[in-house]
Every structure is written in structure tokens, then in C-alpha cells.
Amino acid sequence: MTHNKLMEMLKETALPIAYDHFAEGESPDPPFICFLYPGSDNFAADGRVYLKISEVHVELYTDEKNPELEAKLEAVLDRHGISYEKTETWIESERLYEVLYYFEMEV
């Protein structure tokens, strides 16, 4: 999956989306999504990479717990055959919930 295809997939949620973060002063009111590629898990042998695999983090930010919105995002991931894991945390300094979906994709 390419970066552009991932963006198109996330746009199906109809939420504001940014790579890594919104520019200072341009952050929308929640809910919104940020996503990033924090690392890789490439398949390599004989000193070269044969298959490039990126780690992907999709972060859903809300100001209150929103199971319906989580289900909407999960339905998008499911429709596209994405196998994901999920964690949740409260960010006290931002007064926001972050629901993190993480998975790998071939690039």
C-alpha cells in the first residue's frame, strides 16, 4: 500500500487527517486522525532488503470516549483487509483520548 492509498483509505472516515501532526494553530477540534510510520520491519537476507515493510500508527483523537467512531474507523480498516492491534490512552496535558491502531504494510 502506498502513502497516497493509505490517505485515501483514511479519508473514508470523513475526519480531518494529517501525517504526524497538524501545523501549530491549525489543529482541528476533535475528533481527528494523525498517522505516521515510526519504523520498519523489513525482510532482508544476504545483505539486502527483499521486502520493505513499514510500521503504521493511526491515532484517533477524541475529547470523550467514542465507541461508535472507533467502530467506524475499524470498519474502514476491516474493509481494506488491515490486520491491526489497538491501544488507548488518556493524554492529560491535551485533555484528549488517543486510540492507537498499529499495523504493518508493504511499501
N, CA, C and O of each residue as an XYZ file, in Angstrom:
428
protein
N       0.859     -1.168      0.000
C       0.000      0.000      0.000
C       0.906      1.232      0.000
O       1.900      1.276      0.725
N       0.572      2.199     -0.788
C       1.345      3.432     -0.847
C       0.821      4.445      0.170
O      -0.261      4.280      0.734
N       1.602      5.479      0.387
C       1.190      6.569      1.278
C      -0.139      7.174      0.802
O      -1.045      7.406      1.603
N      -0.243      7.427     -0.505
C      -1.473      8.028     -1.048
C      -2.674      7.114     -0.874
O      -3.772      7.587     -0.580
N      -2.481      5.810     -1.052
C      -3.602      4.874     -0.860
C      -4.020      4.819      0.601
O      -5.208      4.714      0.905
N      -3.056      4.889      1.501
C      -3.392      4.918      2.926
C      -4.184      6.179      3.249
O      -5.170      6.121      3.984
N      -3.759      7.323      2.705
C      -4.500      8.579      2.901
C      -5.931      8.451      2.390
O      -6.874      8.848      3.074
N      -6.093      7.904      1.199
C      -7.436      7.727      0.628
C      -8.287      6.828      1.511
O      -9.468      7.099      1.727
N      -7.687      5.755      2.020
C      -8.420      4.844      2.896
C      -8.881      5.586      4.152
O     -10.037      5.454      4.554
N      -7.999      6.355      4.768
C      -8.358      7.062      5.999
C      -9.393      8.157      5.749
O     -10.179      8.478      6.641
N      -9.404      8.729      4.556
C     -10.405      9.749      4.222
C     -11.822      9.187      4.253
O     -12.783      9.946      4.378
N     -11.963      7.872      4.141
C     -13.294      7.242      4.209
C     -13.952      7.476      5.563
O     -15.168      7.326      5.687
N     -13.175      7.840      6.576
C     -13.747      8.123      7.898
C     -14.428      9.479      7.935
O     -15.217      9.749      8.841
N     -14.134     10.348      6.955
C     -14.661     11.713      6.886
C     -14.170     12.583      8.045
O     -14.815     13.571      8.395
N     -13.040     12.221      8.636
C     -12.439     13.010      9.712
C     -11.240     13.782      9.167
O     -10.651     13.373      8.166
N     -10.869     14.891      9.808
C      -9.630     15.570      9.418
C      -8.439     14.634      9.639
O      -8.385     13.912     10.635
N      -7.490     14.653      8.705
C      -6.355     13.724      8.742
C      -5.068     14.509      8.484
O      -5.034     15.410      7.646
N      -4.010     14.152      9.219
C      -2.700     14.740      8.987
C      -1.630     13.680      9.177
O      -1.787     12.752      9.971
N      -0.536     13.831      8.435
C       0.610     12.977      8.680
C       1.361     13.536      9.888
O       1.776     14.695      9.881
N       1.531     12.734     10.898
C       2.250     13.020     12.135
C       1.547     14.049     13.011
O       1.278     13.766     14.178
N       1.240     15.238     12.486
C       0.600     16.266     13.313
C       0.042     17.360     12.398
O       0.422     17.472     11.232
N      -0.839     18.138     12.940
C      -1.327     19.327     12.248
C      -0.366     20.472     12.562
O       0.237     20.502     13.635
N      -0.225     21.395     11.644
C       0.629     22.554     11.879
C       0.134     23.315     13.103
O      -1.064     23.342     13.385
N       1.060     23.928     13.820
C       0.692     24.665     15.027
C      -0.354     25.719     14.706
O      -0.197     26.507     13.773
N      -1.418     25.721     15.488
C      -2.502     26.660     15.289
C      -3.537     26.203     14.276
O      -4.565     26.858     14.106
N      -3.284     25.088     13.599
C      -4.211     24.586     12.579
C      -4.883     23.279     12.983
O      -5.599     22.675     12.185
N      -4.659     22.849     14.200
C      -5.261     21.611     14.660
C      -6.780     21.786     14.758
O      -7.261     22.734     15.379
N      -7.529     20.868     14.145
C      -8.990     20.979     14.225
C      -9.492     20.551     15.593
O      -8.770     19.928     16.371
N     -10.728     20.892     15.871
C     -11.354     20.355     17.077
C     -11.486     18.852     16.907
O     -11.675     18.370     15.790
N     -11.387     18.093     18.015
C     -11.557     16.642     17.912
C     -12.993     16.303     17.535
O     -13.910     17.067     17.838
N     -13.195     15.185     16.888
C     -12.217     14.136     16.622
C     -11.404     14.395     15.353
O     -11.852     15.075     14.429
N     -10.191     13.829     15.339
C      -9.339     13.884     14.161
C      -8.367     12.716     14.200
O      -8.236     12.030     15.213
N      -7.680     12.501     13.069
C      -6.738     11.392     12.932
C      -5.373     11.937     12.538
O      -5.263     12.814     11.681
N      -4.341     11.408     13.172
C      -2.963     11.595     12.726
C      -2.392     10.199     12.459
O      -2.745      9.237     13.141
N      -1.523     10.099     11.478
C      -0.880      8.812     11.224
C       0.586      9.036     10.910
O       0.980     10.109     10.452
N       1.387      8.014     11.161
C       2.816      8.100     10.892
C       3.420      6.713     10.736
O       2.796      5.695     11.036
N       4.655      6.712     10.257
C       5.424      5.483     10.054
C       6.623      5.516     10.998
O       7.686      6.000     10.609
N       6.485      5.016     12.228
C       7.556      5.169     13.212
C       8.750      4.236     13.015
O       9.770      4.404     13.682
N       8.647      3.269     12.126
C       9.760      2.345     11.932
C       9.477      1.384     10.807
O       8.509      1.533     10.061
N      10.342      0.394     10.699
C      10.156     -0.619      9.662
C      10.456     -1.996     10.231
O      11.100     -2.131     11.271
N       9.985     -2.997      9.539
C      10.233     -4.401      9.882
C      10.516     -5.137      8.572
O       9.825     -6.094      8.223
N      11.542     -4.676      7.855
C      11.852     -5.201      6.529
C      12.298     -6.657      6.578
O      12.837     -7.130      7.579
N      12.061     -7.352      5.473
C      12.581     -8.702      5.297
C      13.870     -8.575      4.512
O      13.883     -8.069      3.390
N      14.956     -9.041      5.114
C      16.258     -8.909      4.469
C      17.010    -10.239      4.529
O      16.808    -11.052      5.431
N      17.867    -10.428      3.555
C      18.759    -11.585      3.515
C      19.923    -11.240      2.601
O      19.802    -10.421      1.690
N      21.051    -11.883      2.866
C      22.236    -11.686      2.036
C      22.624    -10.221      1.914
O      23.101     -9.791      0.864
N      22.423     -9.448      2.980
C      22.840     -8.064      2.997
C      21.978     -7.101      2.211
O      22.405     -5.984      1.918
N      20.757     -7.520      1.861
C      19.879     -6.591      1.149
C      18.431     -6.778      1.581
O      18.045     -7.834      2.082
N      17.650     -5.739      1.378
C      16.229     -5.778      1.718
C      15.461     -6.343      0.528
O      15.560     -5.839     -0.591
N      14.691     -7.405      0.793
C      13.875     -8.006     -0.259
C      12.430     -7.519     -0.217
O      11.751     -7.462     -1.242
N      11.979     -7.175      0.968
C      10.596     -6.743      1.124
C      10.562     -5.607      2.140
O      10.913     -5.801      3.304
N      10.141     -4.426      1.703
C      10.066     -3.258      2.584
C       8.714     -3.246      3.287
O       7.661     -3.242      2.648
N       8.766     -3.240      4.610
C       7.545     -3.249      5.415
C       7.619     -2.098      6.409
O       8.553     -2.021      7.208
N       6.641     -1.209      6.361
C       6.572     -0.071      7.284
C       5.628     -0.370      8.430
O       4.569     -0.971      8.246
N       6.029      0.060      9.614
C       5.104      0.097     10.732
C       4.216      1.314     10.513
O       4.689      2.358     10.064
N       2.937      1.185     10.826
C       1.995      2.285     10.659
C       1.265      2.500     11.980
O       0.789      1.549     12.601
N       1.185      3.748     12.398
C       0.372      4.126     13.546
C      -0.727      5.059     13.059
O      -0.454      6.083     12.433
N      -1.970      4.696     13.350
C      -3.117      5.556     13.076
C      -3.678      5.943     14.438
O      -4.127      5.089     15.202
N      -3.647      7.235     14.731
C      -4.039      7.745     16.038
C      -5.361      8.498     15.916
O      -5.452      9.504     15.212
N      -6.365      8.008     16.597
C      -7.671      8.655     16.641
C      -7.759      9.459     17.930
O      -7.643      8.907     19.024
N      -7.965     10.766     17.795
C      -8.054     11.651     18.961
C      -9.491     12.120     19.151
O     -10.133     12.602     18.218
N      -9.983     11.970     20.379
C     -11.331     12.417     20.726
C     -11.287     13.078     22.096
O     -10.394     12.803     22.898
N     -12.254     13.952     22.361
C     -12.285     14.577     23.679
C     -13.120     13.789     24.679
O     -13.139     14.113     25.867
N     -13.808     12.760     24.206
C     -14.503     11.833     25.088
C     -14.507     10.468     24.422
O     -14.368     10.363     23.204
N     -14.664      9.439     25.211
C     -14.688      8.076     24.674
C     -15.807      7.981     23.637
O     -16.941      8.389     23.890
N     -15.466      7.426     22.449
C     -16.432      7.392     21.355
C     -16.390      6.033     20.648
O     -15.772      5.905     19.591
N     -17.046      5.017     21.227
C     -17.019      3.674     20.635
C     -17.577      3.626     19.210
O     -17.125      2.816     18.400
N     -18.552      4.481     18.897
C     -19.131      4.479     17.549
C     -18.105      4.939     16.517
O     -18.019      4.372     15.427
N     -17.338      5.954     16.858
C     -16.305      6.448     15.953
C     -15.175      5.432     15.797
O     -14.642      5.251     14.702
N     -14.817      4.781     16.884
C     -13.815      3.718     16.811
C     -14.302      2.602     15.889
O     -13.534      2.086     15.075
N     -15.562      2.233     16.014
C     -16.131      1.188     15.153
C     -16.111      1.614     13.690
O     -15.888      0.785     12.808
N     -16.342      2.897     13.425
C     -16.311      3.411     12.049
C     -14.912      3.281     11.459
O     -14.754      2.823     10.327
N     -13.895      3.681     12.222
C     -12.520      3.547     11.752
C     -12.142      2.079     11.583
O     -11.493      1.715     10.603
N     -12.540      1.243     12.522
C     -12.249     -0.186     12.430
C     -12.925     -0.813     11.221
O     -12.357     -1.710     10.598
N     -14.124     -0.361     10.878
C     -14.818     -0.879      9.693
C     -14.033     -0.535      8.420
O     -13.958     -1.348      7.499
N     -13.449      0.669      8.368
C     -12.620      1.058      7.218
C     -11.404      0.137      7.134
O     -11.094     -0.390      6.066
N     -10.719     -0.054      8.255
C      -9.548     -0.937      8.265
C      -9.937     -2.362      7.854
O      -9.231     -3.007      7.080
N     -11.058     -2.839      8.376
C     -11.530     -4.192      8.040
C     -11.843     -4.332      6.553
O     -11.487     -5.334      5.935
N     -12.512     -3.325      5.976
C     -12.863     -3.370      4.547
C     -11.631     -3.473      3.657
O     -11.678     -4.044      2.568
N     -10.531     -2.912      4.140
C      -9.300     -2.922      3.358
C      -8.362     -4.065      3.753
O      -7.204     -4.100      3.337
N      -8.867     -4.982      4.548
C      -8.086     -6.165      4.904
C      -6.893     -5.884      5.800
O      -5.895     -6.603      5.752
N      -6.989     -4.838      6.619
C      -5.892     -4.472      7.517
C      -6.047     -5.236      8.830
O      -7.084     -5.157      9.488
N      -5.011     -5.969      9.198
C      -4.975     -6.653     10.486
C      -4.256     -5.721     11.466
O      -3.082     -5.411     11.265
N      -4.925     -5.278     12.502
C      -4.399     -4.239     13.382
C      -4.499     -4.645     14.838
O      -5.247     -5.554     15.199
N      -3.739     -3.962     15.659
C      -3.852     -4.018     17.104
C      -4.272     -2.626     17.560
O      -4.182     -1.660     16.803
N      -4.733     -2.533     18.808
C      -5.309     -1.276     19.281
C      -4.953     -1.055     20.747
O      -5.001     -1.981     21.557
N      -4.595      0.183     21.078
C      -4.413      0.579     22.478
C      -5.124      1.913     22.686
O      -5.493      2.597     21.731
N      -5.304      2.264     23.952
C      -5.970      3.523     24.264
C      -5.274      4.181     25.443
O      -4.835      3.511     26.377
N      -5.181      5.509     25.386
C      -4.601      6.250     26.496
C      -5.265      7.615     26.619
O      -5.764      8.168     25.638
N      -5.264      8.140     27.816
C      -5.754      9.493     28.098
C      -4.526     10.388     28.173
O      -3.605     10.110     28.941
N      -4.501     11.450     27.391
C      -3.396     12.404     27.408
C      -3.839     13.597     28.242
O      -4.547     14.483     27.765
N      -3.413     13.600     29.479
C      -3.866     14.607     30.442
C      -3.557     16.021     29.967
O      -4.414     16.900     30.058
N      -2.350     16.254     29.461
C      -1.946     17.606     29.071
C      -2.768     18.157     27.912
O      -2.926     19.370     27.780
N      -3.289     17.271     27.077
C      -4.103     17.686     25.927
C      -5.599     17.552     26.200
O      -6.430     18.075     25.458
N      -5.923     16.840     27.279
C      -7.323     16.546     27.615
C      -7.998     15.794     26.465
O      -9.131     16.093     26.087
N      -7.276     14.814     25.921
C      -7.760     14.025     24.789
C      -7.508     12.546     25.017
O      -6.540     12.151     25.667
N      -8.411     11.732     24.461
C      -8.159     10.302     24.358
C      -7.435     10.051     23.048
O      -7.756     10.648     22.021
N      -6.456      9.162     23.096
C      -5.804      8.687     21.879
C      -6.060      7.195     21.775
O      -5.662      6.422     22.646
N      -6.728      6.797     20.702
C      -6.882      5.383     20.403
C      -5.922      5.105     19.258
O      -6.075      5.632     18.156
N      -4.931      4.270     19.537
C      -3.870      3.973     18.586
C      -4.137      2.632     17.925
O      -4.300      1.611     18.593
N      -4.179      2.656     16.597
C      -4.264      1.442     15.799
C      -2.896      1.266     15.153
O      -2.379      2.197     14.536
N      -2.312      0.097     15.287
C      -0.997     -0.104     14.691
C      -0.972     -1.410     13.907
O      -1.561     -2.420     14.293
N      -0.257     -1.335     12.785
C      -0.160     -2.472     11.877
C       1.043     -2.276     10.988
O       1.729     -1.258     11.070
N       1.298     -3.255     10.136
C       2.387     -3.164      9.178
C       1.828     -3.213      7.777
O       0.782     -3.815      7.531
N       2.544     -2.564      6.844
C       2.123     -2.637      5.450
C       3.345     -2.685      4.551
O       4.381     -2.087      4.843
N       3.203     -3.397      3.476
C       4.266     -3.472      2.478
C       4.283     -2.178      1.685
O       3.236     -1.673      1.280
N       5.473     -1.644      1.466
C       5.590     -0.402      0.693
C       6.426     -0.617     -0.558
O       6.631      0.319     -1.332
